[in-house]
Amino acid sequence: MRNYEIMIIVKPTLSEEDIQKVADSFKSTLESNGSTVTTVDAWGQRTLAYDIKKGSEVFKSGYYFVFQVEANDDKGVKEFDRLAGISSDIVRHLIINKED
């Protein structure tokens, strides 16, 4: 069993409801591809260390979510990575394979 920690930063221009929908959608992506999401920590809106330009927008803050994930293979994590890379609602994402 592999353990992952995944962080996403959702753009702050969305409504509170839409921000939660984005996080739930990415959680569903993991679960529908065979991964188990053990915890989801919503850190709320935080100021970024530096401005991030995505498309024509520049972001100074974002909504942080951290997922703790267990998986037998990396299918779900790879699909998450692919979708997060093309999503216009995700400012940045980071996937860490935690070695025990």
N, C-alpha and C positions, 0 to 999 in steps of 0.2 A: 504494500500500500504506500502510495506516495502522498506527501503532504505539501500543499501549496499555500502561499499567502498572496492574495491578489488585491491590489489597490486600484481604484478608479477615481478620477476626478471628473465630476459632471459639471458642465458649464452652468454658471450662476444665473444666466438670463432666463432659465426655465422657471415655471411655477413650482411650488413645493410639491404639488401632486405629480407633475411631470417628472420631477427629479426622482421621486420614489418609484415611478413607473419604469424609469430607465434602470435603476438598481434591481428592481424585481425582474425585469426582462433579462438582464445579464445573469441573475441567479438562476432563472429558468433555463437559460442556455446551458449552463454548467450541469444542472440536474438532468436535463433531457438527453445529455450525452454521457451519462454514466458516472458522473462525479457526485459526491455528497458534500453539500455546503454545511459545515458544522456550526459556524457563527457568521453573522454579518454585523459589523460595527459601523454605525453611521456617526462620523466625526463632525458632521455639520459643515458650515461654510468657514473656510480658512483663507487667509491671505497667502498667495503664492510667493515663493522666494524671489521669483523674477517673472516678468510678464511673458505670457505664452500666446503666440499668434497661431490661430487655427483658421485657415481660410482667410476671410476678410476681417475677422474679429480678433481683438486683443483682450486677453483675460488677465485680471489682476487677482482674482480669487476663484474658488471653486468649491463644490461640495464633495467631500471625501467619503468613500465607502471602502471598508476593508473586509474581504471575504477570507475565511479559513476553509480550505477545501481538502478533502481526501478523495483519492482516485486510484483505481487499479491500473489505469493507463492514462495517456495524455490526450485522449480524443477530445474530451470536454474542454480542457485548458487550451488546446490548439484552436478549437472553434471559437472560444471566448476571445482569444488573442486576435483572430481574424476579424471578428465582428467589431471589437473595440477599436481596431485600427481604421475601420471605414466609417464608424459611427460619427455623425456630426454633433452628437450630444456629449461625447466623451472628449475632454480636453487632453488627458494623459491617462495611461494605465501602466501598471508594473506587475509582473508575475515573478514570484520568487519560489523556487523549489527548495523547501526546507528539508535538510538532511538531518536525520535523527542519529 
